[in-house]
Amino acid sequence: MPAGVGQPAPDFTLPSSTGERVTLSEVLKQRIAVLAFVHFAFTSG
Protein backbone atom coordinates (compact mmCIF):
# COMPACT_ATOMS: atom_id res chain seq x y z
CA MET A 1 0.00 0.00 0.00
CA PRO A 2 1.40 3.46 -0.89
CA ALA A 3 2.57 5.68 1.96
CA GLY A 4 -0.20 7.76 3.48
CA VAL A 5 -3.11 5.64 2.24
CA GLY A 6 -5.68 5.44 5.02
CA GLN A 7 -3.90 8.10 7.10
CA PRO A 8 -5.33 11.54 7.98
CA ALA A 9 -4.21 14.30 5.62
CA PRO A 10 -2.11 17.11 7.08
CA ASP A 11 -3.92 20.40 7.53
CA PHE A 12 -3.50 22.88 4.68
CA THR A 13 -5.02 26.09 3.32
CA LEU A 14 -5.61 26.80 -0.37
CA PRO A 15 -7.56 29.38 -2.37
CA SER A 16 -10.96 28.25 -3.64
CA SER A 17 -12.17 28.88 -7.18
CA THR A 18 -13.68 32.15 -5.87
CA GLY A 19 -10.42 33.24 -4.20
CA GLU A 20 -11.62 32.50 -0.64
CA ARG A 21 -9.01 30.79 1.55
CA VAL A 22 -10.19 27.29 2.53
CA THR A 23 -8.56 25.28 5.34
CA LEU A 24 -9.05 21.52 5.50
CA SER A 25 -9.57 21.44 9.27
CA GLU A 26 -12.36 24.06 8.98
CA VAL A 27 -14.10 22.15 6.19
CA LEU A 28 -13.97 18.93 8.23
CA LYS A 29 -15.80 20.63 11.11
CA GLN A 30 -18.83 21.03 8.80
CA ARG A 31 -18.73 18.03 6.45
CA ILE A 32 -16.60 15.22 5.09
CA ALA A 33 -14.07 15.88 2.35
CA VAL A 34 -12.60 13.69 -0.38
CA LEU A 35 -9.08 14.56 -1.51
CA ALA A 36 -7.84 13.47 -4.90
CA PHE A 37 -4.28 14.07 -6.05
CA VAL A 38 -3.71 13.73 -9.79
CA HIS A 39 -0.05 13.43 -10.71
CA PHE A 40 0.91 15.86 -13.50
CA ALA A 41 -2.64 17.16 -13.89
CA PHE A 42 -2.82 20.35 -15.96
CA THR A 43 0.90 20.24 -16.76
CA SER A 44 2.93 19.27 -19.79
CA GLY A 45 4.80 16.60 -17.79
mmCIF entry with sequence, helices, sheets and N, C-alpha, C, O atoms, coordinates in Angstrom:
data_MODEL
# 
_entry.id   MODEL 
# 
_entity.id                         1 
_entity.type                       polymer 
_entity.pdbx_number_of_molecules   1 
# 
_entity_poly.entity_id                      1 
_entity_poly.type                           'polypeptide(L)' 
_entity_poly.nstd_linkage                   no 
_entity_poly.nstd_monomer                   no 
_entity_poly.pdbx_seq_one_letter_code       MPAGVGQPAPDFTLPSSTGERVTLSEVLKQRIAVLAFVHFAFTSG 
_entity_poly.pdbx_seq_one_letter_code_can   MPAGVGQPAPDFTLPSSTGERVTLSEVLKQRIAVLAFVHFAFTSG 
_entity_poly.pdbx_strand_id                 A 
# 
loop_
_entity_poly_seq.entity_id 
_entity_poly_seq.num 
_entity_poly_seq.mon_id 
_entity_poly_seq.hetero 
1 1  MET n 
1 2  PRO n 
1 3  ALA n 
1 4  GLY n 
1 5  VAL n 
1 6  GLY n 
1 7  GLN n 
1 8  PRO n 
1 9  ALA n 
1 10 PRO n 
1 11 ASP n 
1 12 PHE n 
1 13 THR n 
1 14 LEU n 
1 15 PRO n 
1 16 SER n 
1 17 SER n 
1 18 THR n 
1 19 GLY n 
1 20 GLU n 
1 21 ARG n 
1 22 VAL n 
1 23 THR n 
1 24 LEU n 
1 25 SER n 
1 26 GLU n 
1 27 VAL n 
1 28 LEU n 
1 29 LYS n 
1 30 GLN n 
1 31 ARG n 
1 32 ILE n 
1 33 ALA n 
1 34 VAL n 
1 35 LEU n 
1 36 ALA n 
1 37 PHE n 
1 38 VAL n 
1 39 HIS n 
1 40 PHE n 
1 41 ALA n 
1 42 PHE n 
1 43 THR n 
1 44 SER n 
1 45 GLY n 
# 
_struct_asym.id          A 
_struct_asym.entity_id   1 
# 
_struct_conf.conf_type_id            HELX_P 
_struct_conf.id                      HELX_P1 
_struct_conf.pdbx_PDB_helix_id       AA1 
_struct_conf.beg_label_comp_id       LEU 
_struct_conf.beg_label_asym_id       A 
_struct_conf.beg_label_seq_id        24 
_struct_conf.pdbx_beg_PDB_ins_code   ? 
_struct_conf.end_label_comp_id       GLN 
_struct_conf.end_label_asym_id       A 
_struct_conf.end_label_seq_id        30 
_struct_conf.pdbx_end_PDB_ins_code   ? 
_struct_conf.beg_auth_comp_id        LEU 
_struct_conf.beg_auth_asym_id        A 
_struct_conf.beg_auth_seq_id         24 
_struct_conf.end_auth_comp_id        GLN 
_struct_conf.end_auth_asym_id        A 
_struct_conf.end_auth_seq_id         30 
_struct_conf.pdbx_PDB_helix_class    1 
_struct_conf.details                 ? 
_struct_conf.pdbx_PDB_helix_length   7 
# 
_struct_conf_type.id          HELX_P 
_struct_conf_type.criteria    ? 
_struct_conf_type.reference   ? 
# 
_struct_sheet.id               AA1 
_struct_sheet.type             ? 
_struct_sheet.number_strands   2 
_struct_sheet.details          ? 
# 
_struct_sheet_order.sheet_id     AA1 
_struct_sheet_order.range_id_1   1 
_struct_sheet_order.range_id_2   2 
_struct_sheet_order.offset       ? 
_struct_sheet_order.sense        anti-parallel 
# 
loop_
_struct_sheet_range.sheet_id 
_struct_sheet_range.id 
_struct_sheet_range.beg_label_comp_id 
_struct_sheet_range.beg_label_asym_id 
_struct_sheet_range.beg_label_seq_id 
_struct_sheet_range.pdbx_beg_PDB_ins_code 
_struct_sheet_range.end_label_comp_id 
_struct_sheet_range.end_label_asym_id 
_struct_sheet_range.end_label_seq_id 
_struct_sheet_range.pdbx_end_PDB_ins_code 
_struct_sheet_range.beg_auth_comp_id 
_struct_sheet_range.beg_auth_asym_id 
_struct_sheet_range.beg_auth_seq_id 
_struct_sheet_range.end_auth_comp_id 
_struct_sheet_range.end_auth_asym_id 
_struct_sheet_range.end_auth_seq_id 
AA1 1 THR A 13 ? PRO A 15 ? THR A 13 PRO A 15 
AA1 2 ARG A 21 ? THR A 23 ? ARG A 21 THR A 23 
# 
loop_
_atom_site.group_PDB 
_atom_site.id 
_atom_site.type_symbol 
_atom_site.label_atom_id 
_atom_site.label_alt_id 
_atom_site.label_comp_id 
_atom_site.label_asym_id 
_atom_site.label_entity_id 
_atom_site.label_seq_id 
_atom_site.pdbx_PDB_ins_code 
_atom_site.Cartn_x 
_atom_site.Cartn_y 
_atom_site.Cartn_z 
_atom_site.occupancy 
_atom_site.B_iso_or_equiv 
_atom_site.pdbx_formal_charge 
_atom_site.auth_seq_id 
_atom_site.auth_comp_id 
_atom_site.auth_asym_id 
_atom_site.auth_atom_id 
_atom_site.pdbx_PDB_model_num 
ATOM 1   N N  . MET A 1 1  ? 0.851   -1.181 0.000   1.00 0.00 ? 1  MET A N  1 
ATOM 2   C CA . MET A 1 1  ? 0.000   0.000  0.000   1.00 0.00 ? 1  MET A CA 1 
ATOM 3   C C  . MET A 1 1  ? 0.894   1.242  0.000   1.00 0.00 ? 1  MET A C  1 
ATOM 4   O O  . MET A 1 1  ? 1.853   1.307  0.769   1.00 0.00 ? 1  MET A O  1 
ATOM 5   N N  . PRO A 1 2  ? 0.592   2.230  -0.855  1.00 0.00 ? 2  PRO A N  1 
ATOM 6   C CA . PRO A 1 2  ? 1.405   3.458  -0.890  1.00 0.00 ? 2  PRO A CA 1 
ATOM 7   C C  . PRO A 1 2  ? 1.399   4.190  0.444   1.00 0.00 ? 2  PRO A C  1 
ATOM 8   O O  . PRO A 1 2  ? 0.434   4.107  1.204   1.00 0.00 ? 2  PRO A O  1 
ATOM 9   N N  . ALA A 1 3  ? 2.466   4.897  0.721   1.00 0.00 ? 3  ALA A N  1 
ATOM 10  C CA . ALA A 1 3  ? 2.574   5.676  1.960   1.00 0.00 ? 3  ALA A CA 1 
ATOM 11  C C  . ALA A 1 3  ? 1.436   6.665  2.061   1.00 0.00 ? 3  ALA A C  1 
ATOM 12  O O  . ALA A 1 3  ? 1.090   7.316  1.075   1.00 0.00 ? 3  ALA A O  1 
ATOM 13  N N  . GLY A 1 4  ? 0.851   6.787  3.232   1.00 0.00 ? 4  GLY A N  1 
ATOM 14  C CA . GLY A 1 4  ? -0.196  7.759  3.480   1.00 0.00 ? 4  GLY A CA 1 
ATOM 15  C C  . GLY A 1 4  ? -1.605  7.264  3.228   1.00 0.00 ? 4  GLY A C  1 
ATOM 16  O O  . GLY A 1 4  ? -2.561  7.896  3.676   1.00 0.00 ? 4  GLY A O  1 
ATOM 17  N N  . VAL A 1 5  ? -1.766  6.140  2.517   1.00 0.00 ? 5  VAL A N  1 
ATOM 18  C CA . VAL A 1 5  ? -3.112  5.641  2.242   1.00 0.00 ? 5  VAL A CA 1 
ATOM 19  C C  . VAL A 1 5  ? -3.761  5.232  3.554   1.00 0.00 ? 5  VAL A C  1 
ATOM 20  O O  . VAL A 1 5  ? -3.188  4.463  4.325   1.00 0.00 ? 5  VAL A O  1 
ATOM 21  N N  . GLY A 1 6  ? -4.957  5.747  3.802   1.00 0.00 ? 6  GLY A N  1 
ATOM 22  C CA . GLY A 1 6  ? -5.677  5.439  5.023   1.00 0.00 ? 6  GLY A CA 1 
ATOM 23  C C  . GLY A 1 6  ? -5.290  6.304  6.214   1.00 0.00 ? 6  GLY A C  1 
ATOM 24  O O  . GLY A 1 6  ? -5.845  6.139  7.301   1.00 0.00 ? 6  GLY A O  1 
ATOM 25  N N  . GLN A 1 7  ? -4.355  7.215  6.029   1.00 0.00 ? 7  GLN A N  1 
ATOM 26  C CA . GLN A 1 7  ? -3.900  8.101  7.100   1.00 0.00 ? 7  GLN A CA 1 
ATOM 27  C C  . GLN A 1 7  ? -4.577  9.465  6.962   1.00 0.00 ? 7  GLN A C  1 
ATOM 28  O O  . GLN A 1 7  ? -4.926  9.866  5.852   1.00 0.00 ? 7  GLN A O  1 
ATOM 29  N N  . PRO A 1 8  ? -4.769  10.185 8.074   1.00 0.00 ? 8  PRO A N  1 
ATOM 30  C CA . PRO A 1 8  ? -5.334  11.535 7.976   1.00 0.00 ? 8  PRO A CA 1 
ATOM 31  C C  . PRO A 1 8  ? -4.403  12.464 7.180   1.00 0.00 ? 8  PRO A C  1 
ATOM 32  O O  . PRO A 1 8  ? -3.180  12.389 7.296   1.00 0.00 ? 8  PRO A O  1 
ATOM 33  N N  . ALA A 1 9  ? -5.002  13.325 6.386   1.00 0.00 ? 9  ALA A N  1 
ATOM 34  C CA . ALA A 1 9  ? -4.208  14.300 5.619   1.00 0.00 ? 9  ALA A CA 1 
ATOM 35  C C  . ALA A 1 9  ? -3.717  15.397 6.552   1.00 0.00 ? 9  ALA A C  1 
ATOM 36  O O  . ALA A 1 9  ? -4.408  15.732 7.514   1.00 0.00 ? 9  ALA A O  1 
ATOM 37  N N  . PRO A 1 10 ? -2.553  15.962 6.296   1.00 0.00 ? 10 PRO A N  1 
ATOM 38  C CA . PRO A 1 10 ? -2.106  17.114 7.084   1.00 0.00 ? 10 PRO A CA 1 
ATOM 39  C C  . PRO A 1 10 ? -2.996  18.314 6.781   1.00 0.00 ? 10 PRO A C  1 
ATOM 40  O O  . PRO A 1 10 ? -3.571  18.415 5.697   1.00 0.00 ? 10 PRO A O  1 
ATOM 41  N N  . ASP A 1 11 ? -3.102  19.204 7.729   1.00 0.00 ? 11 ASP A N  1 
ATOM 42  C CA . ASP A 1 11 ? -3.924  20.396 7.528   1.00 0.00 ? 11 ASP A CA 1 
ATOM 43  C C  . ASP A 1 11 ? -3.246  21.320 6.518   1.00 0.00 ? 11 ASP A C  1 
ATOM 44  O O  . ASP A 1 11 ? -2.025  21.472 6.530   1.00 0.00 ? 11 ASP A O  1 
ATOM 45  N N  . PHE A 1 12 ? -4.040  21.932 5.652   1.00 0.00 ? 12 PHE A N  1 
ATOM 46  C CA . PHE A 1 12 ? -3.500  22.877 4.677   1.00 0.00 ? 12 PHE A CA 1 
ATOM 47  C C  . PHE A 1 12 ? -4.561  23.903 4.319   1.00 0.00 ? 12 PHE A C  1 
ATOM 48  O O  . PHE A 1 12 ? -5.751  23.683 4.544   1.00 0.00 ? 12 PHE A O  1 
ATOM 49  N N  . THR A 1 13 ? -4.126  25.019 3.762   1.00 0.00 ? 13 THR A N  1 
ATOM 50  C CA . THR A 1 13 ? -5.021  26.090 3.321   1.00 0.00 ? 13 THR A CA 1 
ATOM 51  C C  . THR A 1 13 ? -4.700  26.407 1.866   1.00 0.00 ? 13 THR A C  1 
ATOM 52  O O  . THR A 1 13 ? -3.537  26.569 1.495   1.00 0.00 ? 13 THR A O  1 
ATOM 53  N N  . LEU A 1 14 ? -5.748  26.492 1.047   1.00 0.00 ? 14 LEU A N  1 
ATOM 54  C CA . LEU A 1 14 ? -5.606  26.797 -0.374  1.00 0.00 ? 14 LEU A CA 1 
ATOM 55  C C  . LEU A 1 14 ? -6.694  27.773 -0.787  1.00 0.00 ? 14 LEU A C  1 
ATOM 56  O O  . LEU A 1 14 ? -7.726  27.859 -0.121  1.00 0.00 ? 14 LEU A O  1 
ATOM 57  N N  . PRO A 1 15 ? -6.484  28.514 -1.878  1.00 0.00 ? 15 PRO A N  1 
ATOM 58  C CA . PRO A 1 15 ? -7.561  29.380 -2.366  1.00 0.00 ? 15 PRO A CA 1 
ATOM 59  C C  . PRO A 1 15 ? -8.615  28.547 -3.100  1.00 0.00 ? 15 PRO A C  1 
ATOM 60  O O  . PRO A 1 15 ? -8.286  27.603 -3.817  1.00 0.00 ? 15 PRO A O  1 
ATOM 61  N N  . SER A 1 16 ? -9.883  28.912 -2.911  1.00 0.00 ? 16 SER A N  1 
ATOM 62  C CA . SER A 1 16 ? -10.965 28.246 -3.639  1.00 0.00 ? 16 SER A CA 1 
ATOM 63  C C  . SER A 1 16 ? -11.058 28.848 -5.044  1.00 0.00 ? 16 SER A C  1 
ATOM 64  O O  . SER A 1 16 ? -10.294 29.747 -5.397  1.00 0.00 ? 16 SER A O  1 
ATOM 65  N N  . SER A 1 17 ? -11.990 28.348 -5.827  1.00 0.00 ? 17 SER A N  1 
ATOM 66  C CA . SER A 1 17 ? -12.171 28.883 -7.180  1.00 0.00 ? 17 SER A CA 1 
ATOM 67  C C  . SER A 1 17 ? -12.676 30.320 -7.160  1.00 0.00 ? 17 SER A C  1 
ATOM 68  O O  . SER A 1 17 ? -12.592 31.026 -8.165  1.00 0.00 ? 17 SER A O  1 
ATOM 69  N N  . THR A 1 18 ? -13.206 30.755 -6.006  1.00 0.00 ? 18 THR A N  1 
ATOM 70  C CA . THR A 1 18 ? -13.676 32.146 -5.873  1.00 0.00 ? 18 THR A CA 1 
ATOM 71  C C  . THR A 1 18 ? -12.642 33.039 -5.208  1.00 0.00 ? 18 THR A C  1 
ATOM 72  O O  . THR A 1 18 ? -12.876 34.234 -5.031  1.00 0.00 ? 18 THR A O  1 
ATOM 73  N N  . GLY A 1 19 ? -11.480 32.460 -4.831  1.00 0.00 ? 19 GLY A N  1 
ATOM 74  C CA . GLY A 1 19 ? -10.423 33.235 -4.199  1.00 0.00 ? 19 GLY A CA 1 
ATOM 75  C C  . GLY A 1 19 ? -10.448 33.197 -2.682  1.00 0.00 ? 19 GLY A C  1 
ATOM 76  O O  . GLY A 1 19 ? -9.516  33.674 -2.034  1.00 0.00 ? 19 GLY A O  1 
ATOM 77  N N  . GLU A 1 20 ? -11.513 32.629 -2.103  1.00 0.00 ? 20 GLU A N  1 
ATOM 78  C CA . GLU A 1 20 ? -11.621 32.504 -0.643  1.00 0.00 ? 20 GLU A CA 1 
ATOM 79  C C  . GLU A 1 20 ? -10.623 31.459 -0.146  1.00 0.00 ? 20 GLU A C  1 
ATOM 80  O O  . GLU A 1 20 ? -10.454 30.411 -0.771  1.00 0.00 ? 20 GLU A O  1 
ATOM 81  N N  . ARG A 1 21 ? -9.961  31.743 0.979   1.00 0.00 ? 21 ARG A N  1 
ATOM 82  C CA . ARG A 1 21 ? -9.015  30.787 1.552   1.00 0.00 ? 21 ARG A CA 1 
ATOM 83  C C  . ARG A 1 21 ? -9.792  29.698 2.278   1.00 0.00 ? 21 ARG A C  1 
ATOM 84  O O  . ARG A 1 21 ? -10.647 29.992 3.114   1.00 0.00 ? 21 ARG A O  1 
ATOM 85  N N  . VAL A 1 22 ? -9.497  28.441 1.959   1.00 0.00 ? 22 VAL A N  1 
ATOM 86  C CA . VAL A 1 22 ? -10.188 27.288 2.535   1.00 0.00 ? 22 VAL A CA 1 
ATOM 87  C C  . VAL A 1 22 ? -9.167  26.422 3.254   1.00 0.00 ? 22 VAL A C  1 
ATOM 88  O O  . VAL A 1 22 ? -8.149  26.038 2.677   1.00 0.00 ? 22 VAL A O  1 
ATOM 89  N N  . THR A 1 23 ? -9.447  26.112 4.530   1.00 0.00 ? 23 THR A N  1 
ATOM 90  C CA . THR A 1 23 ? -8.563  25.280 5.343   1.00 0.00 ? 23 THR A CA 1 
ATOM 91  C C  . THR A 1 23 ? -9.230  23.929 5.582   1.00 0.00 ? 23 THR A C  1 
ATOM 92  O O  . THR A 1 23 ? -10.402 23.869 5.955   1.00 0.00 ? 23 THR A O  1 
ATOM 93  N N  . LEU A 1 24 ? -8.496  22.861 5.370   1.00 0.00 ? 24 LEU A N  1 
ATOM 94  C CA . LEU A 1 24 ? -9.049  21.518 5.500   1.00 0.00 ? 24 LEU A CA 1 
ATOM 95  C C  . LEU A 1 24 ? -9.693  21.297 6.860   1.00 0.00 ? 24 LEU A C  1 
ATOM 96  O O  . LEU A 1 24 ? -10.803 20.769 6.931   1.00 0.00 ? 24 LEU A O  1 
ATOM 97  N N  . SER A 1 25 ? -9.029  21.684 7.934   1.00 0.00 ? 25 SER A N  1 
ATOM 98  C CA . SER A 1 25 ? -9.574  21.438 9.272   1.00 0.00 ? 25 SER A CA 1 
ATOM 99  C C  . SER A 1 25 ? -10.912 22.159 9.478   1.00 0.00 ? 25 SER A C  1 
ATOM 100 O O  . SER A 1 25 ? -11.776 21.654 10.195  1.00 0.00 ? 25 SER A O  1 
ATOM 101 N N  . GLU A 1 26 ? -11.092 23.327 8.863   1.00 0.00 ? 26 GLU A N  1 
ATOM 102 C CA . GLU A 1 26 ? -12.359 24.056 8.984   1.00 0.00 ? 26 GLU A CA 1 
ATOM 103 C C  . GLU A 1 26 ? -13.468 23.369 8.183   1.00 0.00 ? 26 GLU A C  1 
ATOM 104 O O  . GLU A 1 26 ? -14.613 23.298 8.630   1.00 0.00 ? 26 GLU A O  1 
ATOM 105 N N  . VAL A 1 27 ? -13.123 22.872 7.011   1.00 0.00 ? 27 VAL A N  1 
ATOM 106 C CA . VAL A 1 27 ? -14.100 22.148 6.190   1.00 0.00 ? 27 VAL A CA 1 
ATOM 107 C C  . VAL A 1 27 ? -14.564 20.897 6.928   1.00 0.00 ? 27 VAL A C  1 
ATOM 108 O O  . VAL A 1 27 ? -15.756 20.590 6.939   1.00 0.00 ? 27 VAL A O  1 
ATOM 109 N N  . LEU A 1 28 ? -13.631 20.174 7.545   1.00 0.00 ? 28 LEU A N  1 
ATOM 110 C CA . LEU A 1 28 ? -13.968 18.928 8.228   1.00 0.00 ? 28 LEU A CA 1 
ATOM 111 C C  . LEU A 1 28 ? -14.839 19.133 9.463   1.00 0.00 ? 28 LEU A C  1 
ATOM 112 O O  . LEU A 1 28 ? -15.455 18.181 9.943   1.00 0.00 ? 28 LEU A O  1 
ATOM 113 N N  . LYS A 1 29 ? -14.904 20.346 9.984   1.00 0.00 ? 29 LYS A N  1 
ATOM 114 C CA . LYS A 1 29 ? -15.804 20.635 11.109  1.00 0.00 ? 29 LYS A CA 1 
ATOM 115 C C  . LYS A 1 29 ? -17.263 20.652 10.649  1.00 0.00 ? 29 LYS A C  1 
ATOM 116 O O  . LYS A 1 29 ? -18.175 20.459 11.453  1.00 0.00 ? 29 LYS A O  1 
ATOM 117 N N  . GLN A 1 30 ? -17.480 20.886 9.344   1.00 0.00 ? 30 GLN A N  1 
ATOM 118 C CA . GLN A 1 30 ? -18.832 21.031 8.804   1.00 0.00 ? 30 GLN A CA 1 
ATOM 119 C C  . GLN A 1 30 ? -19.297 19.827 7.997   1.00 0.00 ? 30 GLN A C  1 
ATOM 120 O O  . GLN A 1 30 ? -20.491 19.532 7.953   1.00 0.00 ? 30 GLN A O  1 
ATOM 121 N N  . ARG A 1 31 ? -18.354 19.125 7.352   1.00 0.00 ? 31 ARG A N  1 
ATOM 122 C CA . ARG A 1 31 ? -18.727 18.029 6.447   1.00 0.00 ? 31 ARG A CA 1 
ATOM 123 C C  . ARG A 1 31 ? -17.504 17.165 6.169   1.00 0.00 ? 31 ARG A C  1 
ATOM 124 O O  . ARG A 1 31 ? -16.388 17.501 6.564   1.00 0.00 ? 31 ARG A O  1 
ATOM 125 N N  . ILE A 1 32 ? -17.729 16.057 5.488   1.00 0.00 ? 32 ILE A N  1 
ATOM 126 C CA . ILE A 1 32 ? -16.598 15.225 5.090   1.00 0.00 ? 32 ILE A CA 1 
ATOM 127 C C  . ILE A 1 32 ? -15.969 15.805 3.832   1.00 0.00 ? 32 ILE A C  1 
ATOM 128 O O  . ILE A 1 32 ? -16.591 16.606 3.135   1.00 0.00 ? 32 ILE A O  1 
ATOM 129 N N  . ALA A 1 33 ? -14.757 15.409 3.546   1.00 0.00 ? 33 ALA A N  1 
ATOM 130 C CA . ALA A 1 33 ? -14.065 15.882 2.349   1.00 0.00 ? 33 ALA A CA 1 
ATOM 131 C C  . ALA A 1 33 ? -13.353 14.703 1.695   1.00 0.00 ? 33 ALA A C  1 
ATOM 132 O O  . ALA A 1 33 ? -12.837 13.820 2.380   1.00 0.00 ? 33 ALA A O  1 
ATOM 133 N N  . VAL A 1 34 ? -13.330 14.697 0.390   1.00 0.00 ? 34 VAL A N  1 
ATOM 134 C CA . VAL A 1 34 ? -12.603 13.686 -0.376  1.00 0.00 ? 34 VAL A CA 1 
ATOM 135 C C  . VAL A 1 34 ? -11.472 14.410 -1.094  1.00 0.00 ? 34 VAL A C  1 
ATOM 136 O O  . VAL A 1 34 ? -11.705 15.367 -1.832  1.00 0.00 ? 34 VAL A O  1 
ATOM 137 N N  . LEU A 1 35 ? -10.249 13.948 -0.871  1.00 0.00 ? 35 LEU A N  1 
ATOM 138 C CA . LEU A 1 35 ? -9.083  14.561 -1.508  1.00 0.00 ? 35 LEU A CA 1 
ATOM 139 C C  . LEU A 1 35 ? -8.587  13.653 -2.625  1.00 0.00 ? 35 LEU A C  1 
ATOM 140 O O  . LEU A 1 35 ? -8.413  12.451 -2.424  1.00 0.00 ? 35 LEU A O  1 
ATOM 141 N N  . ALA A 1 36 ? -8.364  14.218 -3.778  1.00 0.00 ? 36 ALA A N  1 
ATOM 142 C CA . ALA A 1 36 ? -7.836  13.466 -4.904  1.00 0.00 ? 36 ALA A CA 1 
ATOM 143 C C  . ALA A 1 36 ? -6.610  14.199 -5.439  1.00 0.00 ? 36 ALA A C  1 
ATOM 144 O O  . ALA A 1 36 ? -6.677  15.386 -5.757  1.00 0.00 ? 36 ALA A O  1 
ATOM 145 N N  . PHE A 1 37 ? -5.518  13.500 -5.532  1.00 0.00 ? 37 PHE A N  1 
ATOM 146 C CA . PHE A 1 37 ? -4.280  14.074 -6.049  1.00 0.00 ? 37 PHE A CA 1 
ATOM 147 C C  . PHE A 1 37 ? -3.988  13.418 -7.392  1.00 0.00 ? 37 PHE A C  1 
ATOM 148 O O  . PHE A 1 37 ? -3.831  12.200 -7.483  1.00 0.00 ? 37 PHE A O  1 
ATOM 149 N N  . VAL A 1 38 ? -3.918  14.243 -8.432  1.00 0.00 ? 38 VAL A N  1 
ATOM 150 C CA . VAL A 1 38 ? -3.705  13.731 -9.786  1.00 0.00 ? 38 VAL A CA 1 
ATOM 151 C C  . VAL A 1 38 ? -2.311  14.149 -10.238 1.00 0.00 ? 38 VAL A C  1 
ATOM 152 O O  . VAL A 1 38 ? -2.050  15.327 -10.482 1.00 0.00 ? 38 VAL A O  1 
ATOM 153 N N  . HIS A 1 39 ? -1.439  13.185 -10.341 1.00 0.00 ? 39 HIS A N  1 
ATOM 154 C CA . HIS A 1 39 ? -0.047  13.431 -10.711 1.00 0.00 ? 39 HIS A CA 1 
ATOM 155 C C  . HIS A 1 39 ? 0.023   14.047 -12.108 1.00 0.00 ? 39 HIS A C  1 
ATOM 156 O O  . HIS A 1 39 ? -0.544  13.502 -13.055 1.00 0.00 ? 39 HIS A O  1 
ATOM 157 N N  . PHE A 1 40 ? 0.702   15.156 -12.236 1.00 0.00 ? 40 PHE A N  1 
ATOM 158 C CA . PHE A 1 40 ? 0.912   15.857 -13.497 1.00 0.00 ? 40 PHE A CA 1 
ATOM 159 C C  . PHE A 1 40 ? -0.360  16.424 -14.111 1.00 0.00 ? 40 PHE A C  1 
ATOM 160 O O  . PHE A 1 40 ? -0.374  16.717 -15.306 1.00 0.00 ? 40 PHE A O  1 
ATOM 161 N N  . ALA A 1 41 ? -1.422  16.587 -13.341 1.00 0.00 ? 41 ALA A N  1 
ATOM 162 C CA . ALA A 1 41 ? -2.644  17.158 -13.895 1.00 0.00 ? 41 ALA A CA 1 
ATOM 163 C C  . ALA A 1 41 ? -2.392  18.610 -14.304 1.00 0.00 ? 41 ALA A C  1 
ATOM 164 O O  . ALA A 1 41 ? -1.742  19.366 -13.582 1.00 0.00 ? 41 ALA A O  1 
ATOM 165 N N  . PHE A 1 42 ? -2.903  18.976 -15.442 1.00 0.00 ? 42 PHE A N  1 
ATOM 166 C CA . PHE A 1 42 ? -2.816  20.347 -15.955 1.00 0.00 ? 42 PHE A CA 1 
ATOM 167 C C  . PHE A 1 42 ? -1.367  20.818 -16.180 1.00 0.00 ? 42 PHE A C  1 
ATOM 168 O O  . PHE A 1 42 ? -1.082  22.013 -16.107 1.00 0.00 ? 42 PHE A O  1 
ATOM 169 N N  . THR A 1 43 ? -0.476  19.891 -16.448 1.00 0.00 ? 43 THR A N  1 
ATOM 170 C CA . THR A 1 43 ? 0.904   20.242 -16.761 1.00 0.00 ? 43 THR A CA 1 
ATOM 171 C C  . THR A 1 43 ? 1.302   19.554 -18.054 1.00 0.00 ? 43 THR A C  1 
ATOM 172 O O  . THR A 1 43 ? 0.572   18.705 -18.565 1.00 0.00 ? 43 THR A O  1 
ATOM 173 N N  . SER A 1 44 ? 2.440   19.915 -18.572 1.00 0.00 ? 44 SER A N  1 
ATOM 174 C CA . SER A 1 44 ? 2.929   19.271 -19.785 1.00 0.00 ? 44 SER A CA 1 
ATOM 175 C C  . SER A 1 44 ? 3.777   18.033 -19.487 1.00 0.00 ? 44 SER A C  1 
ATOM 176 O O  . SER A 1 44 ? 4.270   17.383 -20.409 1.00 0.00 ? 44 SER A O  1 
ATOM 177 N N  . GLY A 1 45 ? 3.947   17.705 -18.203 1.00 0.00 ? 45 GLY A N  1 
ATOM 178 C CA . GLY A 1 45 ? 4.804   16.596 -17.789 1.00 0.00 ? 45 GLY A CA 1 
ATOM 179 C C  . GLY A 1 45 ? 4.267   15.229 -18.025 1.00 0.00 ? 45 GLY A C  1 
ATOM 180 O O  . GLY A 1 45 ? 4.928   14.241 -17.704 1.00 0.00 ? 45 GLY A O  1 
# 
